[in-house]
Amino acid sequence: MSFIDVHSEDDFKSPKTTEKKNKFEEKKPNQEIILETYKKVELPEQDSTHHRIWKHHHLSHYNRLLFLATISNLIFLALGLLIWQWWTEDGIALRQISTMVVLNLAIAVLVRQQYIVNGIFWLCMRPTLEWPLWIRWNLAKVYHIGGLHSGCAASATIWFGILSASFTYHLAHDLPGISLHTTLLGYSLVVLLVCIIIFALPKMRSKYHNCFECVHRFGGWAGLTLTWAFTSFFINDQKGAASLLSELLESVNFWVLLITTSSAIIPWLQLRKIPVKVSTSSSHVAIVEIPEINKPFVGSSSSISLSPIIEWHAFANITSPRKEGYRLVISRAGDWTAKFIDNPPEHVWVKGTPVAGVGHVNKVFKRIVWVATGSGIGPILAHLLHKKRPGYLIWSTRTPRQTYGNELVDEILCVQPDATIWDTTKYEKPDMVKLAYVAYTAFNAEAVVCISNQKLTRAVVYGMESRGIPAFGAIWDS
């Protein structure tokens, strides 16, 4: 295998790019070592079977948090049945069950709130580099927090089903404290939440992504609105001689719902339409320049839209220490991105605040190997430019200069002259697990971060972690 880079004779026609080529070719010891080692080395054996199973993506921190949320709710259900006597022949503790519904819904919504997500990231990124690696390794899995979202949303749906069945029991036995319209509204919410969950399942989400977006967004807002109506009706049924207002103000459910609704509304209060400059060096990629004065923090992403009521798409923010504003890299990956690239807009909508992403975990590691394929370079580029931590880049992609433009590739080479950039149109696709391991060893890194498609990301993360190496990558959670 010869030295693999992004250069060809046609790529350097101006004096400026020729100068960069010469500079790059004179300084490539790390890359040469990595590529030579890649040809010779064999991956070490994976750890024990127990360790490999524990590191499999089916037992990821996301699923562990989902499991924790589910088990916690099952414990409360068992306590309600066996200790607290929520269900008896004389009646059912409807208020306590309704509180379980609202609390689970609140957690499901709040762990997706932008400021709360950033706060959780901030807390988990507090450890110094002197802390034991295993602690920093587990804290850096903070981006799996969506497991609580899924676990609590599913639990809220189950509690809603139990509550609605309890309403039916009360009505069937002429017990006080519930009305028919409240019962029907409860069942309507159960059906709505079940639909949201079905479309959020990984296979459904992948196959019917546009439907998932609509159902999740409009279903979520409808669910929150109906929960307000349900809570008001339910409290009215339960209030007895007291006034509805006084009962609402004394209800835990009311205040929890108020906090939950406020957290959902805040990003929309920050909705703004901003001008953008879109450049397309190829039909595959668009570079979006956003001239906002306030730069997003390194390792964050922002959601943009062309039709704010219909759909939103999140992209990594690329900030540079030497440039105003920030950029986004948008690659062709569906109807929306194709439309964006083929008909570049002059304005986009942005809401809320930038949110920390998986790359932000580099703060708790001394040295990082960044692994990217294609437009996965976008989430990594800001980290390379700001140099918060020493890092080494492996980037596998098709015709980098033709696809992403000379300016972006030169920018990468300026800060990473020894990067391994693998042109897959000239050379066979590499074994990214092996290449990442070789770079991890040669660079004396503490962790690997992979930004790629789901299949490759899982392969790299599992390939590293099953060998005792901290590794991180997007998880495509609901």
C-alpha positions as CSV (number, residue, x, y, z in Angstrom):
1,M,0.0,0.0,0.0
2,S,1.4,3.4,-0.9
3,F,1.0,6.5,1.1
4,I,-2.7,7.5,1.0
5,D,-3.7,11.1,0.9
6,V,-6.2,13.4,-0.7
7,H,-3.9,14.8,-3.4
8,S,-3.8,14.2,-7.1
9,E,-2.2,16.2,-9.8
10,D,-5.4,17.9,-10.8
11,D,-6.0,19.1,-7.2
12,F,-3.1,21.6,-7.2
13,K,-3.3,24.1,-10.0
14,S,-2.7,27.3,-8.1
15,P,0.5,28.4,-6.3
16,K,-1.4,28.6,-3.0
17,T,-2.5,24.9,-3.1
18,T,0.9,23.8,-4.4
19,E,2.5,25.4,-1.5
20,K,0.2,23.5,0.9
21,K,0.9,20.2,-0.9
22,N,4.7,20.6,-0.5
23,K,4.3,21.6,3.1
24,F,2.1,18.6,3.8
25,E,4.4,16.1,2.0
26,E,7.4,17.2,4.0
27,K,5.7,16.5,7.3
28,K,4.0,13.1,7.5
29,P,5.8,10.9,10.0
30,N,2.7,10.0,12.1
31,Q,0.7,9.1,9.1
32,E,3.5,7.0,7.6
33,I,3.9,5.1,10.8
34,I,0.2,4.4,11.1
35,L,-0.2,3.3,7.5
36,E,2.9,1.0,7.7
37,T,1.7,-0.4,10.9
38,Y,-1.8,-0.9,9.5
39,K,-0.3,-3.2,6.8
40,K,1.5,-5.4,9.3
41,V,-0.4,-5.4,12.6
42,E,-3.2,-7.7,13.6
43,L,-5.9,-6.6,15.9
44,P,-5.4,-8.0,19.4
45,E,-7.9,-10.5,20.8
46,Q,-11.0,-9.1,22.4
47,D,-11.5,-9.1,26.1
48,S,-13.4,-11.9,27.9
49,T,-16.8,-13.0,26.8
50,H,-18.4,-11.3,29.8
51,H,-16.7,-8.0,28.9
52,R,-17.6,-8.3,25.2
53,I,-21.3,-8.9,26.1
54,W,-21.3,-5.9,28.5
55,K,-19.9,-3.6,25.8
56,H,-22.4,-4.7,23.1
57,H,-24.7,-2.0,21.8
58,H,-27.7,-3.9,23.1
59,L,-26.3,-3.2,26.6
60,S,-25.3,0.4,25.9
61,H,-25.7,3.1,28.5
62,Y,-28.8,4.2,26.6
63,N,-30.4,0.8,27.1
64,R,-29.2,0.7,30.7
65,L,-30.9,4.0,31.5
66,L,-34.0,2.8,29.7
67,F,-33.9,-0.3,31.9
68,L,-33.3,1.7,35.0
69,A,-36.4,3.9,34.3
70,T,-38.5,0.8,33.6
71,I,-37.3,-1.1,36.7
72,S,-37.9,2.0,38.9
73,N,-41.5,2.2,37.7
74,L,-42.0,-1.5,38.2
75,I,-40.8,-1.0,41.8
76,F,-43.3,1.8,42.4
77,L,-46.0,-0.4,40.8
78,A,-45.1,-3.3,43.2
79,L,-45.1,-0.9,46.2
80,G,-48.5,0.4,45.1
81,L,-49.9,-3.1,44.9
82,L,-48.4,-4.7,47.9
83,I,-47.5,-1.9,50.4
84,W,-49.5,1.2,49.7
85,Q,-52.7,-0.5,48.8
86,W,-53.5,1.6,45.7
87,W,-56.0,-1.0,44.4
88,T,-58.8,-2.2,46.7
89,E,-62.4,-3.3,46.2
90,D,-63.6,0.0,47.8
91,G,-61.7,2.2,45.4
92,I,-58.4,3.0,43.7
93,A,-55.8,5.6,44.6
94,L,-56.3,7.5,41.4
95,R,-54.4,10.6,42.4
96,Q,-51.2,8.7,43.1
97,I,-51.4,6.8,39.8
98,S,-52.0,10.1,37.9
99,T,-48.9,11.6,39.6
100,M,-46.8,8.6,38.3
101,V,-48.1,9.4,34.8
102,V,-47.3,13.1,35.0
103,L,-43.8,12.6,36.6
104,N,-42.8,10.1,33.9
105,L,-44.0,12.5,31.2
106,A,-42.1,15.3,32.8
107,I,-38.8,13.4,32.9
108,A,-39.3,12.3,29.3
109,V,-39.7,15.9,28.1
110,L,-37.2,17.6,30.4
111,V,-34.2,15.3,29.5
112,R,-34.7,16.5,25.9
113,Q,-34.8,20.2,26.9
114,Q,-31.7,22.0,25.5
115,Y,-30.6,23.8,28.6
116,I,-31.1,20.8,30.8
117,V,-29.1,18.6,28.3
118,N,-26.3,21.2,28.3
119,G,-26.4,21.3,32.1
120,I,-26.1,17.5,32.4
121,F,-23.2,17.6,30.0
122,W,-21.5,20.4,32.0
123,L,-21.9,18.4,35.2
124,C,-20.5,15.2,33.6
125,M,-17.5,17.1,32.1
126,R,-16.4,18.5,35.4
127,P,-13.8,15.7,36.2
128,T,-10.1,16.7,35.8
129,L,-7.8,14.6,33.6
130,E,-6.3,13.1,36.8
131,W,-9.5,11.2,37.6
132,P,-9.4,7.4,37.0
133,L,-10.0,6.6,33.4
134,W,-12.9,4.3,34.1
135,I,-14.8,7.1,35.8
136,R,-14.2,9.5,32.9
137,W,-15.1,6.7,30.5
138,N,-18.5,6.2,32.0
139,L,-19.3,9.9,32.6
140,A,-18.5,10.5,28.9
141,K,-21.4,8.3,28.0
142,V,-23.6,11.2,29.1
143,Y,-25.0,11.5,25.5
144,H,-26.9,8.3,26.2
145,I,-29.3,10.3,28.4
146,G,-32.0,9.7,25.9
147,G,-32.5,6.3,27.5
148,L,-34.4,8.1,30.3
149,H,-36.5,9.8,27.7
150,S,-37.6,6.5,26.1
151,G,-37.9,4.6,29.3
152,C,-40.0,7.3,31.0
153,A,-42.2,7.9,27.9
154,A,-42.9,4.2,27.7
155,S,-43.6,4.0,31.4
156,A,-45.9,7.0,31.3
157,T,-47.9,5.2,28.6
158,I,-48.2,2.1,30.7
159,W,-49.3,4.1,33.7
160,F,-51.8,5.9,31.6
161,G,-53.2,2.6,30.5
162,I,-53.4,1.5,34.2
163,L,-55.0,4.7,35.2
164,S,-57.6,4.5,32.4
165,A,-58.4,0.9,33.4
166,S,-58.8,2.1,36.9
167,F,-61.2,4.8,35.8
168,T,-63.2,2.1,34.0
169,Y,-63.4,0.1,37.2
170,H,-64.7,3.1,39.1
171,L,-67.4,3.8,36.5
172,A,-68.4,0.1,36.3
173,H,-68.8,0.0,40.1
174,D,-70.4,3.4,40.5
175,L,-67.5,4.6,42.6
176,P,-67.0,8.4,43.0
177,G,-64.3,10.7,41.8
178,I,-64.3,10.1,38.0
179,S,-66.4,11.0,35.0
180,L,-67.0,9.4,31.6
181,H,-65.4,12.3,29.6
182,T,-62.2,12.1,31.7
183,T,-62.1,8.3,31.1
184,L,-62.5,8.7,27.4
185,L,-59.8,11.4,27.3
186,G,-57.5,9.1,29.2
187,Y,-57.9,6.3,26.7
188,S,-57.4,8.9,23.8
189,L,-54.1,9.8,25.4
190,V,-53.1,6.2,25.7
191,V,-53.7,5.6,22.0
192,L,-51.8,8.8,21.0
193,L,-48.8,7.8,23.2
194,V,-48.8,4.3,21.7
195,C,-48.7,5.7,18.2
196,I,-45.8,8.0,19.1
197,I,-43.8,5.0,20.6
198,I,-44.5,2.8,17.6
199,F,-43.1,5.4,15.1
200,A,-40.1,6.0,17.4
201,L,-39.1,2.3,17.3
202,P,-35.7,2.1,15.4
203,K,-37.0,0.2,12.4
204,M,-40.1,2.3,12.0
205,R,-38.1,5.5,12.5
206,S,-35.6,4.5,9.9
207,K,-38.2,3.3,7.3
208,Y,-40.7,6.1,7.8
209,H,-38.5,8.9,9.0
210,N,-40.7,11.8,7.8
211,C,-43.8,10.2,9.5
212,F,-41.8,9.7,12.6
213,E,-40.9,13.4,12.7
214,C,-44.5,14.5,12.2
215,V,-45.9,12.0,14.7
216,H,-43.3,12.8,17.3
217,R,-43.6,16.6,17.0
218,F,-47.4,17.1,16.5
219,G,-48.2,14.0,18.6
220,G,-46.0,15.4,21.4
221,W,-47.6,18.8,21.3
222,A,-51.1,17.3,21.1
223,G,-50.2,14.9,24.0
224,L,-49.1,17.8,26.2
225,T,-52.2,19.8,25.4
226,L,-54.5,16.9,26.1
227,T,-52.7,16.1,29.3
228,W,-53.5,19.7,30.5
229,A,-57.2,19.0,29.6
230,F,-57.1,15.6,31.2
231,T,-55.5,17.0,34.4
232,S,-58.0,19.8,34.7
233,F,-61.0,17.4,34.2
234,F,-59.5,14.9,36.6
235,I,-58.9,17.4,39.3
236,N,-62.4,18.8,38.8
237,D,-63.8,15.2,39.3
238,Q,-61.8,14.8,42.5
239,K,-62.2,18.3,44.0
240,G,-65.4,17.7,45.9
241,A,-66.7,21.0,47.5
242,A,-63.4,22.9,46.9
243,S,-62.9,25.3,44.0
244,L,-61.2,24.1,40.8
245,L,-58.6,26.9,41.0
246,S,-57.6,26.1,44.6
247,E,-57.3,22.4,43.8
248,L,-55.2,23.1,40.7
249,L,-52.8,25.3,42.7
250,E,-52.4,22.7,45.4
251,S,-51.9,19.8,42.9
252,V,-48.4,18.5,42.3
253,N,-49.5,17.5,38.8
254,F,-50.4,21.1,37.9
255,W,-46.9,22.5,38.8
256,V,-45.0,19.6,37.2
257,L,-47.0,20.1,34.0
258,L,-46.4,23.8,34.2
259,I,-42.6,23.2,34.4
260,T,-42.8,20.6,31.6
261,T,-44.8,22.9,29.3
262,S,-42.5,25.9,29.9
263,S,-39.4,23.8,29.0
264,A,-41.1,22.8,25.7
265,I,-42.1,26.4,24.9
266,I,-38.7,28.1,25.7
267,P,-36.9,27.1,22.4
268,W,-39.9,28.4,20.4
269,L,-39.6,31.8,22.1
270,Q,-36.1,31.9,20.6
271,L,-37.2,31.2,17.1
272,R,-35.5,33.4,14.5
273,K,-35.0,33.6,10.8
274,I,-31.4,34.3,9.8
275,P,-29.6,34.8,6.5
276,V,-27.2,32.2,5.3
277,K,-24.6,31.8,2.6
278,V,-24.6,28.3,1.0
279,S,-21.7,27.0,-1.2
280,T,-21.9,23.7,-3.0
281,S,-18.6,22.3,-4.2
282,S,-20.4,19.2,-5.4
283,S,-23.9,17.8,-5.7
284,H,-23.3,15.8,-2.5
285,V,-22.4,18.5,0.0
286,A,-23.4,22.0,1.0
287,I,-21.4,24.2,3.3
288,V,-23.7,26.6,5.1
289,E,-22.2,29.8,6.6
290,I,-24.2,31.4,9.4
291,P,-23.1,35.0,10.3
292,E,-24.5,35.1,13.8
293,I,-22.3,37.2,16.2
294,N,-22.6,34.8,19.1
295,K,-20.6,31.7,18.3
296,P,-22.0,28.3,19.5
297,F,-19.7,26.5,21.8
298,V,-17.3,23.9,20.5
299,G,-18.9,20.4,20.2
300,S,-22.4,21.6,19.9
301,S,-25.1,21.2,17.2
302,S,-28.0,23.4,16.1
303,S,-31.4,22.5,14.6
304,I,-32.4,24.4,11.4
305,S,-35.5,24.4,9.3
306,L,-36.9,25.7,6.1
307,S,-40.5,25.2,7.4
308,P,-40.4,25.5,11.2
309,I,-43.8,24.0,11.8
310,I,-43.1,20.9,9.7
311,E,-39.6,19.6,10.3
312,W,-36.2,20.3,11.9
313,H,-32.8,18.8,11.3
314,A,-29.8,19.0,13.6
315,F,-26.2,19.6,12.3
316,A,-22.9,20.1,14.1
317,N,-21.7,23.7,14.5
318,I,-18.3,24.3,13.0
319,T,-16.7,27.4,14.6
320,S,-13.2,28.7,13.9
321,P,-11.0,30.7,16.2
322,R,-10.2,33.0,13.3
323,K,-13.6,33.4,11.7
324,E,-16.9,35.1,12.6
325,G,-20.1,33.1,12.8
326,Y,-20.1,29.4,12.2
327,R,-20.7,26.8,9.5
328,L,-22.7,23.6,8.9
329,V,-21.9,20.7,6.6
330,I,-25.0,19.2,5.0
331,S,-24.6,16.1,2.9
332,R,-27.2,14.5,0.7
333,A,-29.0,11.9,2.8
334,G,-32.7,12.2,2.1
335,D,-35.4,14.4,0.5
336,W,-34.8,17.4,2.8
337,T,-31.1,17.5,2.3
338,A,-31.4,16.9,-1.4
339,K,-33.8,19.9,-1.7
340,F,-31.4,22.0,0.4
341,I,-28.4,21.2,-1.8
342,D,-30.2,21.5,-5.1
343,N,-32.0,24.7,-4.2
344,P,-29.8,26.5,-1.6
345,P,-32.0,28.9,0.5
346,E,-31.0,32.4,1.5
347,H,-32.5,32.1,5.0
348,V,-33.0,29.3,7.5
349,W,-35.0,29.1,10.8
350,V,-33.1,28.4,14.0
351,K,-34.7,27.9,17.5
352,G,-33.4,27.4,21.0
353,T,-29.8,27.2,21.9
354,P,-27.0,25.0,20.6
355,V,-26.8,21.6,22.3
356,A,-23.8,19.6,23.3
357,G,-23.1,16.6,21.1
358,V,-21.0,13.4,21.4
359,G,-17.8,15.1,20.4
360,H,-18.0,17.3,23.5
361,V,-16.8,14.3,25.6
362,N,-13.3,15.0,24.5
363,K,-13.0,17.4,27.4
364,V,-12.4,14.6,29.8
365,F,-9.6,12.8,27.9
366,K,-6.0,13.7,27.4
367,R,-5.6,12.6,23.8
368,I,-8.3,11.7,21.2
369,V,-8.4,9.8,17.9
370,W,-11.1,11.2,15.7
371,V,-12.6,8.7,13.2
372,A,-14.9,10.1,10.5
373,T,-16.4,9.0,7.2
374,G,-17.9,11.3,4.6
375,S,-19.7,14.3,6.1
376,G,-18.9,13.0,9.6
377,I,-15.9,15.4,9.3
378,G,-18.4,18.2,10.2
379,P,-18.9,17.4,13.9
380,I,-15.1,16.9,14.3
381,L,-13.8,19.9,12.4
382,A,-14.5,22.4,15.2
383,H,-12.6,20.3,17.7
384,L,-9.6,20.1,15.3
385,L,-9.6,23.9,14.7
386,H,-9.8,24.9,18.4
387,K,-7.3,22.3,19.6
388,K,-8.8,22.0,23.1
389,R,-7.2,18.5,23.3
390,P,-4.5,16.9,21.3
391,G,-6.2,14.8,18.6
392,Y,-5.4,12.7,15.5
393,L,-7.8,12.5,12.6
394,I,-8.7,9.5,10.4
395,W,-11.1,10.5,7.6
396,S,-12.3,8.0,5.0
397,T,-14.3,9.6,2.2
398,R,-14.8,9.7,-1.6
399,T,-12.8,12.4,-3.5
400,P,-12.4,14.8,-0.6
401,R,-11.4,17.8,-2.6
402,Q,-14.0,17.4,-5.3
403,T,-16.7,16.7,-2.8
404,Y,-16.0,19.1,0.0
405,G,-13.9,21.7,-1.7
406,N,-10.2,22.8,-1.5
407,E,-10.9,25.4,1.2
408,L,-12.3,22.9,3.7
409,V,-9.7,20.2,3.0
410,D,-6.8,22.8,3.2
411,E,-8.3,24.0,6.5
412,I,-8.1,20.5,7.9
413,L,-4.5,20.0,6.7
414,C,-3.5,23.2,8.2
415,V,-4.3,22.0,11.7
416,Q,-3.8,18.3,11.0
417,P,-0.9,18.0,8.5
418,D,-0.3,14.4,9.5
419,A,-4.0,13.3,9.3
420,T,-4.8,10.0,7.6
421,I,-7.2,10.9,4.9
422,W,-8.3,7.9,2.8
423,D,-9.8,8.5,-0.6
424,T,-12.1,5.5,-1.1
425,T,-12.3,6.1,-4.9
426,K,-8.6,5.4,-5.2
427,Y,-8.1,2.8,-2.6
428,E,-10.1,-0.1,-1.2
429,K,-12.1,0.9,1.9
430,P,-10.0,0.3,5.0
431,D,-10.8,-1.7,8.0
432,M,-11.8,1.2,10.2
433,V,-11.7,-0.8,13.4
434,K,-8.1,-1.8,12.7
435,L,-7.1,1.7,11.5
436,A,-8.6,3.3,14.6
437,Y,-6.8,0.8,16.8
438,V,-3.4,1.5,15.1
439,A,-3.9,5.3,15.4
440,Y,-5.0,4.9,19.1
441,T,-1.8,3.0,19.9
442,A,0.5,5.2,17.8
443,F,-0.9,8.4,19.1
444,N,-1.0,7.2,22.7
445,A,-4.6,8.3,22.9
446,E,-7.1,7.7,25.7
447,A,-10.2,7.5,23.7
448,V,-11.7,7.1,20.2
449,V,-14.6,9.1,18.9
450,C,-16.3,7.9,15.7
451,I,-18.7,10.0,13.5
452,S,-20.1,7.8,10.7
453,N,-23.2,5.9,9.7
454,Q,-24.9,3.7,12.2
455,K,-23.3,0.4,11.1
456,L,-19.8,1.6,11.0
457,T,-20.1,3.6,14.2
458,R,-21.3,0.6,16.1
459,A,-18.5,-1.5,14.6
460,V,-15.8,0.9,15.7
461,V,-17.2,1.6,19.1
462,Y,-17.7,-2.1,19.9
463,G,-14.4,-3.0,18.3
464,M,-12.6,-0.6,20.6
465,E,-14.5,-1.1,23.8
466,S,-14.4,-4.9,23.5
467,R,-10.7,-4.4,23.7
468,G,-10.7,-2.2,26.7
469,I,-10.5,1.1,24.8
470,P,-13.0,4.0,25.6
471,A,-14.9,4.7,22.4
472,F,-17.9,7.0,21.6
473,G,-20.3,7.6,18.7
474,A,-23.8,8.7,17.8
475,I,-26.5,6.3,18.9
476,W,-29.6,7.4,16.8
477,D,-31.9,7.4,19.8
478,S,-35.5,8.5,19.9
